[in-house]
Amino acid sequence: MAVAKRSRAESKADSSAKNIKDSVDQIRLLERQVAESKTHLNNIVTLLQFCENDSPKVVHAAIHALFRVFSPMLSRGELQRPKKGAAEDSKATVTLWLRDNYVQYLNRTCEILNLPEAGLQIPALKILLDLVKLESNYLSGLSGCHHFANDLYHRIVDALLNCTNMSQPLLNEFTEKYFGFYDDLRFYFLKDAATIITTALGTPSKKDAKSPQNKKQKLSNRAAPEKLSLLLENSFAIMETLKTMPTEAKELDEFWTGNPDPNGGKKDYTGETFGFSDDEEDDAVEDLTKDTSATHVKRHPLLTLFNHKRVFSDCWIAILRLPFTTVIYKKTLLIVHKRIIPHLPQPTVLMDFLTDSYNAGGAVSLLALKGLFVLITEHNLDYPDFFKKLYMLFDRNLMHVKYRARFFSQVDIFLSSPLLPAQLVAAFIKRMSRLSLSSPPASIVIIIPFIYNLLKRHPTCMQLIHGKADGEKNDLYNHTEDDPMKCHALQSSLWELQTLQNHFAPNVSTLAKIFNEQFTKPSYNLEDFLDHTYATMFKNEVTKKRKGDAALAVEPPKGLFVMDDESLKLDEQEKSLVVPGWEAWVF
């Protein structure tokens, strides 16, 4: 019986494989006939039907066959929309029919990006981007100046951002080979992504910005929460991979569709699409440059660094308007100071985002610190309560969070200026000292060298070491006060550090004794203490080289809780019930 079932399954598999092979052979035949004679153009419809097949192998063969059919037509201009006056011509009718089938092919190839099969997603992406290059080259040759087929590329960007099956191979293929390498593909992705997200949010476009809209209209135009969540996930996954941006105009030298050359004797840039855009109005490329030079030459936006920064800013601002998840919120704050702020034409546009994040409290506030500090120090942001909020972040929870090491390394930078008031620095020193009493050893070994460096940097605070307070009862420091300038830290002492000298952890107690010596040692390198955990401390103790054997008892003990018979005072019957080694316990 089992043999019969297995034979039926094998025969079914063989039949399916034969059907796939027959379909692939038929696709090759149809493609060959179209290439040989235009009388077989109707084969394109059959090839389009094969693109809907359930077999990935058949779909793979069909989309590549159609690419080889349409590529020569694109290069010869046979898919260009005819003029209105020639619409009734038989040749124009065939052109319109071919163009309709070409559009169906593009739509189906974009849909393949949404399939769960990575083996189809990557070839479909390559085909679509190759078609972008072919269309762009044809438009450039037709007009005599550089053009980018953004009408097609916009569809690709929309398919990627709305992809429900964004596989890691597809993401890596697009970001590593295209988005992160070619300046034109990155530029138009940023531009198109900002437009797509803005439209999904129900925000009016630049053309419709002047027209009044009530709240009901805006809400009706807003996409569903599920779509907004998908846009956020995919757009951030792509933008997160963008680790570098051009910082000088001469770095704009890699282009997928050719290098635009304004001084090559060609015509000025016009932005027309010559019949390759499906829209009546030409919106394929928007010139973002306002040239005020004497020649008034209209340069292509790809050649100006400011335009790249502008679309980068527009894209990130659009993403920040989406409803963030906690995970993406934290990831954004982790990269904002290195990958976002340096490439914005106006970094102060992130002021509200960072200040709201800083005021949120918890781990979000810790992550917003660096970005906000960059705006304050490098872009003249006025935030008078910065140190007050920073002081309030020091609580017991801080010593247990994941980003503790990152936080302390940043606070070390914030308090590095010798011009800070002594009362402010003393408040931070006292706050950390008090927290050290209830912190794990891994946190204390960060606090002690941190305080030591602050005392070396601000000698006025040295009076804390010689203060009269020897406990919480006679300590004038008010640890419940949120304002560091009003907590009376300078009138206190560092009795907490003296307490740490008796800590159970030898690393902590030894490190705390540094305050009993003269301050002649150089400042500590805080980076050496940021990675300490219970695991590292245990490993250091286990691997430590010892001078001799550990001291042991002269006589080995007989048990943990041993007492002699005289101390027990038990009769013979009670002695029989006593467990050896546990005489001190009464059960």
C-alpha positions in Angstrom: 0.0 0.0 0.0 2.8 2.4 1.0 4.7 1.5 -2.2 1.6 2.4 -4.3 1.2 5.8 -2.6 4.8 6.6 -3.1 4.6 5.7 -6.8 1.5 7.9 -7.3 3.4 10.8 -5.6 6.4 10.3 -7.8 4.3 10.1 -10.9 2.5 13.3 -9.9 5.8 15.1 -9.3 7.1 13.9 -12.6 4.0 15.2 -14.3 4.3 18.6 -12.7 8.0 18.9 -13.7 7.1 17.9 -17.3 4.3 20.6 -17.3 6.8 23.2 -16.1 9.4 22.2 -18.7 6.8 22.3 -21.4 5.7 25.8 -20.3 9.3 27.1 -20.3 9.8 25.7 -23.8 6.6 27.3 -25.0 7.8 30.7 -23.5 11.1 30.4 -25.4 9.2 29.6 -28.6 6.9 32.6 -28.2 9.8 34.9 -27.5 11.7 33.7 -30.5 8.7 34.2 -32.8 8.2 37.8 -31.6 11.9 38.5 -32.2 11.7 37.1 -35.7 8.5 38.9 -37.0 6.1 41.5 -35.8 3.3 39.4 -37.0 3.6 37.4 -33.8 3.2 40.4 -31.4 0.1 38.8 -30.0 2.4 36.3 -28.3 3.0 39.1 -25.8 -0.5 38.5 -24.4 0.3 34.8 -23.9 3.6 35.7 -22.2 1.8 38.0 -19.9 -0.5 35.2 -18.9 2.5 33.0 -18.1 3.6 35.7 -15.6 0.5 34.8 -13.5 1.5 31.1 -13.3 1.8 29.4 -9.9 5.2 27.9 -10.7 8.1 30.3 -9.8 10.2 28.7 -12.7 7.6 29.6 -15.2 7.2 33.1 -13.9 10.9 33.6 -13.9 11.2 32.5 -17.5 8.2 34.6 -18.6 9.4 37.9 -17.0 12.9 37.5 -18.5 11.4 36.7 -21.9 9.2 39.8 -21.9 12.2 41.9 -20.8 14.1 40.7 -23.9 11.0 41.5 -26.0 10.4 45.0 -24.7 14.1 46.1 -24.3 14.7 46.5 -28.1 11.4 48.3 -28.4 12.4 50.8 -25.7 15.7 51.4 -27.3 14.0 52.1 -30.7 11.3 54.3 -29.2 8.5 52.0 -30.2 6.8 52.3 -26.8 6.7 56.1 -26.9 3.2 57.5 -26.6 2.2 58.9 -30.1 1.1 62.4 -30.5 -2.6 63.2 -30.3 -2.9 64.0 -33.9 -1.6 60.6 -35.0 -3.7 58.6 -32.6 -5.9 57.3 -35.4 -3.0 56.0 -37.5 -2.6 52.2 -37.6 1.0 52.4 -36.5 0.0 54.6 -33.6 -2.7 52.0 -32.7 -0.1 49.3 -32.5 2.1 51.5 -30.4 -0.7 52.2 -28.0 -1.5 48.5 -27.8 2.2 47.7 -27.1 2.4 50.4 -24.5 -0.6 49.0 -22.7 0.9 45.6 -22.6 4.2 47.1 -21.5 2.4 48.8 -18.6 0.7 45.6 -17.6 4.1 43.9 -17.6 5.5 46.6 -15.4 2.6 46.3 -13.0 3.0 42.5 -12.8 6.7 42.8 -12.2 6.1 45.2 -9.4 3.6 42.8 -7.9 6.3 40.1 -8.0 8.3 42.2 -5.5 5.5 41.4 -3.0 5.7 37.7 -3.4 7.2 35.6 -0.6 9.7 34.0 -3.1 13.0 35.7 -2.8 14.2 33.9 -6.0 11.6 35.9 -7.9 11.9 39.2 -6.0 15.5 39.8 -6.9 15.3 39.1 -10.6 12.1 41.3 -10.8 14.0 44.1 -9.1 16.9 43.8 -11.5 14.6 43.8 -14.5 12.7 46.9 -13.3 15.9 48.8 -12.7 17.3 47.8 -16.0 14.2 49.1 -17.6 14.7 52.4 -15.7 18.1 52.6 -17.3 16.8 51.9 -20.8 14.0 54.4 -20.6 16.4 57.0 -19.2 19.0 56.5 -21.9 16.3 56.8 -24.6 15.0 60.0 -23.1 18.5 61.4 -22.8 19.3 60.6 -26.4 16.0 62.0 -27.6 16.3 65.3 -25.8 20.0 65.8 -25.9 20.3 66.2 -22.2 20.2 63.9 -19.2 16.9 62.4 -18.1 15.8 60.0 -15.4 12.7 57.8 -15.9 11.2 58.7 -12.6 7.7 57.7 -13.6 8.7 54.1 -13.7 11.1 54.4 -10.7 8.3 55.9 -8.6 6.3 52.6 -9.2 9.3 50.6 -8.0 9.7 52.7 -4.9 6.0 52.4 -4.1 6.2 48.6 -4.5 9.1 48.4 -2.2 7.6 50.6 0.5 4.3 48.7 0.4 5.9 45.3 0.2 4.4 42.9 2.8 7.1 40.4 2.2 10.3 42.4 2.4 12.8 39.6 2.5 16.3 40.2 3.7 17.8 39.1 0.3 15.6 41.7 -1.5 16.5 44.4 1.1 20.2 43.6 0.8 20.1 43.5 -3.0 18.4 47.0 -3.3 20.4 48.8 -0.6 23.9 47.4 -1.2 24.0 47.3 -5.0 21.7 50.2 -5.9 20.4 52.5 -3.2 23.6 52.9 -1.3 25.9 53.0 -4.4 24.2 55.1 -7.1 23.6 58.8 -6.5 20.7 59.1 -8.9 18.8 56.1 -7.5 19.3 57.3 -4.0 18.2 60.8 -4.9 14.9 59.8 -6.6 14.2 57.2 -4.0 14.3 59.8 -1.2 12.2 62.2 -3.3 9.6 59.5 -4.2 9.5 58.0 -0.8 8.7 61.4 0.8 5.9 61.9 -1.7 4.4 58.4 -1.1 4.5 58.8 2.7 3.1 62.3 2.6 0.2 61.2 0.4 -0.5 58.2 2.7 -0.6 60.6 5.7 -3.2 62.7 4.0 -1.0 65.7 3.8 -1.6 67.9 0.8 1.1 68.0 -1.9 2.9 71.2 -2.8 0.4 71.9 -5.6 -2.6 71.5 -3.3 -1.0 73.1 -0.2 -2.7 76.5 -0.8 -6.2 74.9 -1.2 -8.1 74.8 2.1 -8.8 71.4 3.7 -10.9 70.6 6.7 -10.2 68.0 9.2 -12.7 65.5 7.8 -11.0 65.7 4.4 -7.6 65.1 5.8 -8.8 62.1 7.8 -10.5 60.6 4.8 -7.3 61.0 2.8 -5.2 59.3 5.5 -4.3 55.7 4.8 -5.2 52.8 7.1 -3.0 52.3 10.2 -1.9 48.9 8.8 -0.5 50.6 5.7 1.2 53.4 7.7 2.8 50.7 9.8 4.0 48.9 6.7 5.4 52.1 5.2 7.3 52.9 8.5 8.8 49.4 8.7 10.0 49.2 5.1 11.1 52.9 4.7 13.1 52.7 8.0 14.6 49.3 7.0 15.9 50.9 3.8 17.0 54.3 5.3 18.7 52.5 8.2 21.2 51.0 5.7 22.2 54.5 4.4 25.4 55.0 6.4 27.1 57.5 4.2 26.0 60.5 2.1 28.0 62.8 -0.2 29.5 65.7 1.7 31.0 67.5 -1.4 29.7 68.0 -4.9 32.7 66.2 -6.4 31.6 63.0 -4.6 28.5 62.9 -6.8 30.1 60.6 -9.4 28.2 57.3 -9.5 25.0 57.3 -11.6 22.9 54.4 -12.7 21.6 56.3 -15.8 24.7 58.1 -16.7 26.5 61.2 -15.4 24.7 64.5 -16.1 27.2 66.9 -17.6 25.9 70.5 -17.8 29.1 71.7 -19.6 29.1 69.1 -22.3 27.6 71.3 -24.9 24.2 69.8 -24.6 20.9 71.6 -24.1 19.7 72.9 -20.8 17.8 70.6 -18.6 14.0 70.7 -19.2 12.6 67.8 -17.2 10.2 66.5 -19.9 9.4 62.8 -20.3 8.5 62.7 -24.0 5.6 60.4 -23.7 6.9 58.0 -21.2 4.9 59.4 -18.3 1.4 58.2 -17.9 0.4 61.6 -16.4 -0.9 64.4 -18.6 1.3 66.9 -16.6 5.0 66.3 -16.6 6.1 65.6 -13.1 8.8 63.1 -13.6 11.6 65.4 -12.4 11.3 68.6 -10.4 14.1 71.1 -10.6 15.1 71.9 -7.1 17.9 74.4 -8.0 17.4 78.1 -8.3 20.6 79.3 -10.1 21.3 82.9 -9.4 24.4 83.1 -11.6 24.8 85.4 -14.5 24.4 82.6 -17.1 21.1 81.4 -15.6 21.8 77.8 -16.8 19.2 75.4 -15.5 21.3 72.6 -14.0 20.0 69.1 -13.3 19.2 68.6 -9.6 21.5 65.5 -9.5 24.5 67.8 -9.8 23.9 69.9 -6.8 24.7 68.7 -3.3 22.1 70.9 -1.7 19.4 69.1 -3.6 20.6 65.7 -2.2 20.5 67.1 1.3 17.0 68.5 0.7 15.4 65.3 -0.5 17.2 63.5 2.4 15.6 65.9 4.8 12.2 65.6 3.2 12.3 61.8 3.4 13.3 61.7 7.0 10.7 64.3 8.0 8.0 62.3 6.3 9.1 59.2 8.1 9.1 60.9 11.4 5.5 61.8 10.9 4.5 58.2 10.7 3.1 56.5 13.9 6.4 55.1 15.4 6.7 51.8 17.2 8.9 51.7 20.3 11.6 49.7 18.6 11.9 51.9 15.5 11.7 55.0 17.8 14.8 53.8 19.7 16.7 52.8 16.6 16.1 56.2 15.1 17.4 58.0 18.2 20.5 55.7 18.1 21.5 56.9 14.6 20.1 60.5 14.5 23.3 62.2 15.6 25.6 60.4 13.1 23.6 59.5 10.1 20.8 62.1 10.0 21.8 65.5 11.5 25.1 65.9 9.6 23.3 65.6 6.2 20.4 67.9 6.8 20.4 71.4 5.3 18.6 72.7 8.4 19.2 70.3 11.3 17.0 72.4 13.6 13.9 70.8 11.9 14.5 67.9 14.3 14.3 70.3 17.3 10.7 69.3 18.3 11.3 65.6 17.7 14.4 65.5 19.9 13.0 67.8 22.7 9.9 65.7 22.9 11.9 62.5 23.0 14.2 64.1 25.7 11.1 65.0 27.8 9.6 61.5 27.4 11.7 60.0 30.2 13.1 56.5 30.5 15.3 54.9 27.9 14.0 57.2 25.2 15.4 60.3 27.0 18.8 58.6 27.3 18.9 57.9 23.5 17.8 61.5 22.6 20.6 63.0 24.6 23.3 62.9 21.9 21.2 64.3 19.1 19.9 67.1 21.3 23.4 68.0 22.5 24.6 68.2 18.9 21.9 70.7 18.1 22.8 72.8 21.1 26.5 72.8 20.6 26.8 72.9 16.8 23.5 74.5 15.6 22.8 77.1 18.3 19.7 75.4 19.7 18.6 77.2 22.9 17.5 74.7 25.5 18.0 76.2 29.0 16.7 73.2 30.9 19.1 70.7 29.4 21.2 70.1 32.5 18.2 70.1 34.7 16.6 67.3 32.6 19.9 65.5 32.5 20.1 65.6 36.3 16.6 64.2 36.6 17.6 61.2 34.5 19.9 59.9 37.2 17.7 57.5 39.1 17.9 53.9 40.2 16.5 52.6 37.0 19.4 54.2 35.1 21.9 51.7 36.6 20.0 48.7 35.2 19.1 49.9 31.6 20.7 48.5 28.5 22.1 51.9 27.4 23.9 52.7 30.6 27.4 52.7 29.1 26.3 54.9 26.2 24.7 57.3 28.7 27.7 57.7 30.9 30.1 58.2 27.9 27.8 61.0 26.7 27.4 62.6 30.2 31.2 62.7 30.4 31.2 64.9 27.3 28.4 67.1 28.6 30.2 67.8 31.8 33.6 68.3 30.3 33.6 72.1 30.1 35.5 73.7 33.0 33.2 76.7 32.7 30.2 74.8 34.3 29.1 76.1 37.7 30.7 74.3 40.7 27.2 73.9 42.2 26.0 72.1 39.1 28.9 69.7 38.9 28.7 69.0 42.6 25.1 68.1 42.3 25.9 65.5 39.6 28.7 64.1 41.8 26.5 63.9 44.8 23.6 62.4 42.9 25.9 59.6 41.5 27.4 59.0 44.9 24.0 58.5 46.5 22.9 56.2 43.6 26.0 54.1 44.1 24.7 52.8 47.4 21.9 50.9 45.7 23.6 50.1 42.4 25.0 46.8 41.1 28.8 46.5 41.2 29.0 46.9 37.4 27.5 50.3 37.7 29.6 51.4 40.7 32.8 50.7 38.9 31.6 53.3 36.3 30.5 55.9 38.9 33.8 55.9 41.0 36.2 56.8 38.1 33.6 59.2 36.7 33.5 61.1 40.0 37.3 61.0 40.3 37.6 62.6 36.8 35.0 65.3 37.7 36.9 66.2 40.9 40.1 66.5 38.9 38.4 68.6 36.3 36.6 70.9 38.8 38.9 71.5 41.8 36.3 73.6 43.5 34.3 70.5 44.2 37.2 69.0 46.2 35.6 70.3 49.3 33.1 67.4 49.1 35.8 65.0 50.2 36.5 67.0 53.4 32.8 67.7 54.2 31.6 67.1 57.8 28.6 65.0 56.9 29.2 61.3 57.7 25.7 59.9 57.0 22.3 60.7 55.6 21.1 62.2 58.9 23.4 65.2 59.0 23.7 65.5 55.2 22.4 68.8 53.9 22.1 67.4 50.4 18.4 67.2 49.3 18.2 64.2 46.9 14.5 64.8 46.2 15.2 68.3 44.7 15.0 68.2 40.9 16.9 71.4 40.4 20.6 70.8 40.7 21.3 74.4 41.6 19.0 74.1 44.7 20.0 70.7 46.2 22.8 72.1 48.4 25.4 69.6 47.1 28.4 71.7 47.9 27.4 71.8 51.6 27.6 68.0 51.7 30.3 65.4 51.6 31.1 62.1 49.8 30.4 59.8 52.8 28.8 57.3 50.3 32.2 56.7 48.7 33.7 55.9 52.1 30.9 53.4 52.6 31.8 51.8 49.3 35.3 51.0 50.7 33.6 48.2 52.6 31.7 46.9 49.7 31.5 43.1 49.3 32.9 43.2 45.8 36.7 43.5 45.9 36.9 45.5 42.7 34.5 48.1 44.1 36.2 48.4 47.5 39.7 48.6 46.0 38.6 51.3 43.5 36.8 53.4 46.2 40.0 53.6 48.2 41.5 55.9 45.6 39.8 58.8 47.4 41.9 58.2 50.5 45.1 59.1 48.5 46.3 62.3 47.0 44.9 63.3 43.6 48.2 63.0 41.8 47.1 60.1 39.5 46.0 61.0 35.9 42.3 60.9 35.0 40.8 57.5 34.3 39.9 56.5 30.8 36.2 55.9 31.3 36.0 53.6 28.3 37.8 51.0 30.3 35.0 50.7 32.8 31.9 51.0 30.6 31.7 47.3 29.6 31.8 45.8 33.1 29.1 43.3 34.0 28.6 40.5 36.5 30.0 38.1 33.9 33.2 40.1 33.3 33.8 40.7 37.0 33.4 36.9 37.7 35.7 36.1 34.8 38.4 38.5 36.1 38.2 36.9 39.5 38.5 33.4 38.2 41.4 34.1 35.8 43.3 36.3 38.2 46.8 35.1 39.1 47.2 34.5 42.8 50.5 34.7 44.7 49.8 31.7 46.9 47.1 29.2 47.9 44.1 30.6 49.7 44.1 30.3 53.5 42.1 27.4 54.8 41.0 26.2 58.3 43.6 24.2 60.3 41.2 21.5 61.1 38.5 20.5 58.6 35.0 21.3 60.0 32.6 18.5 60.8 29.6 20.4 59.5 28.1 23.8 58.9 26.3 24.2 62.2 28.2 22.1 64.8 27.8 22.4 68.6 29.4 20.3 71.3 27.3 18.0 73.6 27.7 20.3 76.6 26.1 23.2 74.8 23.3 21.1 73.5 22.3 19.6 77.0 20.2 16.8 75.4 19.3 13.5 76.9 20.0 10.2 75.2 16.7 10.0 73.4 17.0 13.6 72.0 20.6 13.0 70.9 19.5 10.1 68.7 17.3 12.6 66.7 20.1 15.1 66.0 21.5 15.2 62.4 25.3 15.2 62.4 26.6 18.5 61.4 23.3 20.3 62.0 23.4 20.2 65.9 22.6 23.9 66.1 19.3 23.6 64.4 16.2 22.4 66.3 13.6 20.7 64.1 
